[in-house]
Amino acid sequence: MEIDEFALTNSKIIESEFNINPVKTTFHLYNNAEWQILCHSIDIDCLSEGVYLPRNLEAHLLEQCKFLEINFLHEYFGHGLFCEHAKKGKILVSLEKDLIELEKKILGLVQLPDKKMISIDNRSPYFKQYIEKQQQIVSFFKENLGLYEGFAIWMEYYLAKQNNKEAMFEEKFSRPAYKRNKGLLEKFIKFEKENGVQILMHKVGFYTG
């Protein structure tokens, strides 16, 4: 199944189940060479297969990957839904947008370079404010990492079942890099079984206005 068709299929599931969807989030696919360039440009591990950038509401995925479809569920629907619709996700995006505006002011730019690390001169009168805003984002992200990542893993798991891709999910999740998140997923699954999907969504911070 082509990824565009896969996205549409799962958008219908999400709309039917939760009456929401990623609206502003976009996704981008990369071949191996392009992925290496992207990883170096935004300073992430090149062994990763996907990343979501809250500041741009963008899901980036390695296309030449065995687990592309469920990685897509994780990045586009998991992180995309959280950042667009959950209370904590919207705060994170707002903080990132504030930082973007500050970066543009410091650099004297109308638009920042796309998907590139930028360098801020410590002689800038805004440098202290910039560092404080960065630290605020890092602290907020660390405080809410379990919610941010846990929901994305659970949504990946939930939609994998809807698409009859449990085996693919299990194979991916059995790899050493993902085992550290096993306990996190189990907490979400346990809560869902005890309280139901809609209560879980409320607990994560959806439907709170």
C-alpha contacts under 8 A as a table, 3 or more apart, distances in Angstrom:
res1	aa1	res2	aa2	distance
1	M	5	E	6.58
1	M	6	F	6.31
2	E	5	E	5.36
2	E	6	F	6.16
3	I	6	F	4.77
3	I	7	A	5.97
3	I	69	E	7.24
4	D	7	A	5.07
4	D	8	L	6.32
5	E	8	L	5.10
5	E	9	T	6.17
6	F	9	T	5.15
6	F	10	N	6.31
6	F	69	E	7.73
7	A	10	N	5.34
7	A	11	S	6.00
8	L	11	S	4.97
8	L	12	K	6.35
9	T	12	K	5.41
9	T	13	I	6.66
10	N	13	I	4.88
10	N	14	I	6.15
10	N	159	L	7.45
11	S	14	I	5.12
11	S	15	E	6.00
11	S	21	N	6.33
12	K	15	E	5.08
12	K	16	S	6.02
13	I	16	S	5.17
13	I	17	E	6.05
14	I	17	E	5.16
14	I	18	F	5.61
14	I	19	N	6.75
14	I	20	I	6.50
14	I	21	N	6.26
15	E	18	F	5.52
15	E	19	N	4.35
15	E	20	I	5.20
15	E	21	N	5.99
16	S	19	N	5.82
18	F	198	Q	7.77
20	I	81	L	7.95
20	I	85	H	7.94
21	N	77	F	7.86
21	N	81	L	6.49
22	P	25	T	5.61
22	P	76	Y	7.55
22	P	77	F	6.70
22	P	80	G	5.70
22	P	81	L	5.38
22	P	84	E	6.68
23	V	84	E	7.77
24	K	57	L	6.72
24	K	84	E	7.51
25	T	56	N	7.98
25	T	57	L	4.75
25	T	58	E	5.46
25	T	59	A	7.20
25	T	76	Y	7.15
25	T	80	G	5.93
25	T	84	E	7.85
26	T	57	L	6.63
26	T	58	E	4.98
26	T	59	A	6.16
26	T	76	Y	7.63
27	F	58	E	5.63
27	F	59	A	4.50
27	F	60	H	5.74
27	F	61	L	7.55
27	F	76	Y	6.81
28	H	58	E	7.54
28	H	59	A	6.29
28	H	60	H	4.91
28	H	61	L	6.23
29	L	60	H	6.12
29	L	61	L	5.00
29	L	62	L	5.85
29	L	63	E	5.36
30	Y	33	A	7.78
30	Y	34	E	5.43
30	Y	35	W	5.39
30	Y	60	H	7.67
30	Y	61	L	6.25
30	Y	62	L	5.04
30	Y	63	E	5.37
30	Y	64	Q	7.73
31	N	34	E	5.32
31	N	35	W	6.01
31	N	62	L	6.21
31	N	63	E	5.70
31	N	64	Q	5.99
32	N	35	W	5.10
32	N	36	Q	6.39
32	N	62	L	6.87
32	N	63	E	7.75
32	N	64	Q	6.68
33	A	36	Q	5.32
33	A	37	I	6.56
34	E	37	I	5.17
34	E	38	L	6.24
35	W	38	L	5.05
35	W	39	C	6.09
35	W	46	C	7.47
35	W	61	L	7.98
35	W	62	L	6.20
36	Q	39	C	5.21
36	Q	40	H	6.28
36	Q	46	C	5.98
37	I	40	H	5.31
37	I	41	S	6.09
38	L	41	S	5.02
38	L	42	I	6.26
38	L	115	K	7.36
39	C	42	I	5.51
39	C	43	D	5.56
39	C	44	I	4.98
39	C	45	D	6.37
39	C	46	C	5.44
40	H	43	D	4.92
40	H	44	I	6.55
40	H	46	C	7.44
41	S	115	K	6.74
41	S	116	K	5.09
41	S	117	M	6.09
42	I	115	K	6.31
42	I	116	K	5.56
42	I	117	M	5.48
43	D	117	M	7.57
44	I	48	S	7.79
45	D	48	S	5.64
46	C	49	E	7.79
48	S	51	V	7.65
49	E	61	L	5.92
49	E	62	L	5.16
49	E	65	C	7.37
49	E	68	L	7.95
49	E	71	N	7.34
50	G	59	A	7.29
50	G	60	H	5.51
50	G	61	L	4.29
50	G	62	L	6.11
50	G	71	N	6.55
50	G	72	F	7.83
50	G	75	E	6.82
51	V	59	A	5.97
51	V	60	H	5.29
51	V	61	L	6.62
51	V	75	E	6.49
52	Y	57	L	7.18
52	Y	58	E	5.68
52	Y	59	A	4.45
52	Y	60	H	6.15
52	Y	75	E	5.72
52	Y	76	Y	7.59
52	Y	79	H	6.68
52	Y	80	G	7.77
53	L	56	N	5.69
53	L	57	L	5.68
53	L	58	E	5.28
53	L	59	A	6.52
54	P	57	L	4.74
54	P	58	E	6.82
54	P	83	C	6.55
54	P	92	L	7.26
54	P	93	V	5.57
54	P	96	E	7.19
55	R	93	V	5.61
55	R	96	E	4.95
55	R	97	K	6.02
55	R	100	I	7.80
57	L	80	G	6.84
57	L	83	C	7.51
58	E	76	Y	7.83
58	E	80	G	7.83
59	A	72	F	7.94
59	A	75	E	5.58
59	A	76	Y	5.52
59	A	80	G	7.60
60	H	75	E	7.69
61	L	68	L	7.35
61	L	71	N	7.47
61	L	72	F	7.12
62	L	65	C	6.15
62	L	68	L	7.07
63	E	68	L	6.16
64	Q	68	L	7.48
65	C	68	L	5.31
67	F	70	I	5.72
67	F	71	N	5.93
67	F	168	M	7.05
67	F	172	K	7.02
68	L	71	N	5.04
68	L	72	F	5.96
69	E	72	F	5.03
69	E	73	L	6.47
70	I	73	L	4.83
70	I	74	H	6.30
70	I	156	E	6.22
70	I	160	A	6.56
70	I	165	K	7.91
70	I	168	M	7.65
70	I	169	F	6.74
71	N	74	H	5.05
71	N	75	E	6.20
71	N	156	E	7.56
72	F	75	E	5.28
72	F	76	Y	5.54
72	F	77	F	7.35
73	L	76	Y	5.67
73	L	77	F	5.20
73	L	78	G	6.32
73	L	155	M	7.16
73	L	156	E	5.03
73	L	159	L	6.94
73	L	160	A	7.73
74	H	77	F	5.88
74	H	78	G	4.65
74	H	79	H	6.61
74	H	152	A	5.22
74	H	153	I	6.12
74	H	155	M	6.60
74	H	156	E	4.71
75	E	78	G	5.51
75	E	79	H	5.20
75	E	80	G	6.53
75	E	152	A	7.09
76	Y	79	H	6.01
76	Y	80	G	4.91
76	Y	81	L	7.52
77	F	80	G	4.97
77	F	81	L	5.38
77	F	152	A	7.42
77	F	155	M	7.13
77	F	156	E	7.72
78	G	81	L	5.66
78	G	82	F	6.32
78	G	151	F	6.33
78	G	152	A	3.72
78	G	153	I	6.93
78	G	154	W	7.75
78	G	155	M	5.31
78	G	156	E	6.47
79	H	82	F	5.04
79	H	83	C	5.97
79	H	148	Y	7.04
79	H	149	E	7.67
79	H	151	F	7.75
79	H	152	A	5.47
80	G	83	C	5.36
80	G	84	E	6.07
81	L	84	E	5.26
81	L	85	H	5.66
81	L	86	A	7.16
82	F	85	H	5.50
82	F	86	A	4.87
82	F	88	K	7.86
82	F	89	G	5.25
82	F	90	K	7.74
82	F	148	Y	7.06
82	F	151	F	7.58
82	F	152	A	7.75
82	F	206	F	7.98
83	C	86	A	6.18
83	C	88	K	7.59
83	C	89	G	3.87
83	C	90	K	5.33
83	C	92	L	7.24
83	C	93	V	6.50
84	E	89	G	6.49
84	E	90	K	5.88
85	H	89	G	6.88
85	H	90	K	6.52
85	H	206	F	6.01
85	H	207	Y	7.65
86	A	89	G	5.10
86	A	90	K	6.13
86	A	204	V	6.89
86	A	205	G	4.73
86	A	206	F	4.45
86	A	207	Y	7.38
86	A	208	T	7.71
87	K	90	K	5.33
87	K	91	I	6.44
87	K	205	G	5.07
87	K	206	F	6.42
87	K	208	T	6.78
87	K	209	G	7.84
88	K	91	I	5.09
88	K	92	L	6.28
88	K	144	N	7.64
88	K	205	G	6.79
89	G	92	L	5.07
89	G	93	V	6.30
89	G	148	Y	7.49
90	K	93	V	5.11
90	K	94	S	6.10
91	I	94	S	5.02
91	I	95	L	6.21
92	L	95	L	5.19
92	L	96	E	6.29
92	L	137	I	7.16
92	L	140	F	7.43
92	L	141	F	7.32
93	V	96	E	5.03
93	V	97	K	6.13
94	S	97	K	5.06
94	S	98	D	6.27
95	L	98	D	5.14
95	L	99	L	6.37
95	L	133	K	7.86
95	L	137	I	6.45
96	E	99	L	5.03
96	E	100	I	6.25
96	E	137	I	7.24
97	K	100	I	4.98
97	K	101	E	6.36
98	D	101	E	5.25
98	D	102	L	6.33
99	L	102	L	5.02
99	L	103	E	6.09
99	L	130	Y	7.27
99	L	133	K	6.57
99	L	134	Q	7.33
100	I	103	E	5.05
100	I	104	K	6.22
100	I	112	L	7.90
101	E	104	K	5.16
101	E	105	K	6.25
102	L	105	K	5.05
102	L	106	I	6.19
102	L	126	Y	7.95
102	L	130	Y	6.95
103	E	106	I	5.11
103	E	107	L	6.07
103	E	112	L	7.89
103	E	120	I	7.85
103	E	130	Y	7.65
104	K	107	L	5.19
104	K	108	G	5.62
104	K	109	L	4.90
104	K	110	V	6.26
104	K	111	Q	6.82
104	K	112	L	6.47
105	K	108	G	5.10
105	K	109	L	6.67
106	I	109	L	7.97
106	I	120	I	7.47
106	I	124	S	6.94
106	I	126	Y	6.59
107	L	120	I	7.57
109	L	112	L	6.46
113	P	116	K	5.97
113	P	118	I	7.91
120	I	124	S	7.69
120	I	127	F	7.29
121	D	124	S	5.72
121	D	127	F	7.21
122	N	127	F	5.48
123	R	127	F	6.91
124	S	127	F	5.16
125	P	128	K	7.40
126	Y	129	Q	5.28
126	Y	130	Y	6.05
127	F	130	Y	4.93
127	F	131	I	6.23
128	K	131	I	5.20
128	K	132	E	6.20
129	Q	132	E	5.13
129	Q	133	K	6.16
130	Y	133	K	5.18
130	Y	134	Q	6.20
131	I	134	Q	5.04
131	I	135	Q	6.14
132	E	135	Q	5.10
132	E	136	Q	6.11
133	K	136	Q	4.98
133	K	137	I	6.34
134	Q	137	I	5.22
134	Q	138	V	6.25
135	Q	138	V	5.02
135	Q	139	S	6.01
136	Q	139	S	5.22
136	Q	140	F	6.10
137	I	140	F	5.11
137	I	141	F	5.99
138	V	141	F	5.15
138	V	142	K	6.15
139	S	142	K	5.20
139	S	143	E	6.14
140	F	143	E	5.15
140	F	144	N	6.28
141	F	144	N	5.22
141	F	145	L	5.63
142	K	145	L	5.07
143	E	146	G	7.76
144	N	147	L	5.35
144	N	148	Y	6.07
145	L	148	Y	4.94
145	L	149	E	5.77
145	L	150	G	7.71
146	G	149	E	5.45
146	G	150	G	5.27
146	G	151	F	7.98
146	G	184	L	7.25
147	L	150	G	5.10
147	L	151	F	5.80
147	L	204	V	6.83
148	Y	151	F	5.75
148	Y	152	A	6.57
149	E	152	A	5.15
149	E	153	I	6.21
150	G	153	I	5.24
150	G	154	W	6.12
150	G	181	N	7.85
150	G	184	L	5.77
150	G	185	L	6.09
150	G	188	F	7.12
151	F	154	W	5.01
151	F	155	M	5.99
151	F	188	F	7.53
151	F	204	V	7.45
152	A	155	M	5.12
152	A	156	E	6.08
153	I	156	E	5.03
153	I	157	Y	6.17
153	I	185	L	6.42
154	W	157	Y	4.96
154	W	158	Y	5.96
154	W	185	L	5.94
154	W	188	F	6.48
154	W	189	I	7.26
155	M	158	Y	4.86
155	M	159	L	5.99
156	E	159	L	5.42
156	E	160	A	5.89
156	E	169	F	8.00
157	Y	160	A	5.04
157	Y	161	K	6.40
157	Y	166	E	7.44
157	Y	169	F	6.80
158	Y	161	K	5.46
158	Y	162	Q	6.60
159	L	162	Q	4.80
159	L	163	N	6.19
160	A	163	N	5.15
160	A	164	N	6.10
160	A	165	K	4.75
160	A	166	E	5.47
160	A	169	F	6.61
161	K	164	N	5.04
161	K	165	K	5.82
161	K	166	E	5.33
162	Q	165	K	7.64
163	N	166	E	7.99
164	N	167	A	7.93
165	K	168	M	5.29
165	K	169	F	6.32
166	E	169	F	5.01
166	E	170	E	6.05
167	A	170	E	5.08
167	A	171	E	6.09
168	M	171	E	5.12
168	M	172	K	6.18
169	F	172	K	5.20
169	F	173	F	5.97
170	E	173	F	5.02
170	E	174	S	5.98
171	E	174	S	5.25
171	E	175	R	7.03
172	K	175	R	5.75
172	K	178	Y	7.58
173	F	176	P	7.96
173	F	178	Y	5.29
173	F	179	K	6.51
173	F	182	K	7.88
174	S	178	Y	6.70
174	S	179	K	6.36
175	R	178	Y	5.70
175	R	179	K	6.55
176	P	179	K	5.29
176	P	180	R	7.71
177	A	180	R	6.94
178	Y	181	N	5.63
178	Y	182	K	7.08
179	K	182	K	5.21
180	R	183	G	7.14
181	N	184	L	5.15
181	N	185	L	6.34
182	K	185	L	5.30
182	K	186	E	6.22
183	G	186	E	5.02
183	G	187	K	6.32
184	L	187	K	5.30
184	L	188	F	6.67
185	L	188	F	5.20
185	L	189	I	6.19
186	E	189	I	5.03
186	E	190	K	5.95
187	K	190	K	5.15
187	K	191	F	6.16
188	F	191	F	5.14
188	F	192	E	6.10
188	F	200	L	7.88
189	I	192	E	5.04
189	I	193	K	6.16
190	K	193	K	5.20
190	K	194	E	6.21
191	F	194	E	5.19
191	F	195	N	5.86
191	F	196	G	7.44
191	F	200	L	6.82
192	E	195	N	5.30
192	E	196	G	4.69
192	E	197	V	5.34
192	E	199	I	7.66
192	E	200	L	5.89
193	K	196	G	5.74
193	K	197	V	7.88
195	N	199	I	6.00
195	N	200	L	6.96
196	G	199	I	5.63
196	G	200	L	6.41
197	V	200	L	5.07
197	V	201	M	6.32
198	Q	201	M	5.07
198	Q	202	H	6.39
199	I	202	H	5.04
199	I	203	K	6.10
200	L	203	K	4.94
200	L	204	V	6.21
201	M	204	V	5.19
201	M	205	G	6.47
201	M	206	F	5.51
201	M	207	Y	7.84
202	H	205	G	5.14
202	H	206	F	5.01
202	H	207	Y	6.26
202	H	208	T	7.33
203	K	206	F	7.37
205	G	208	T	6.20
206	F	209	G	7.96
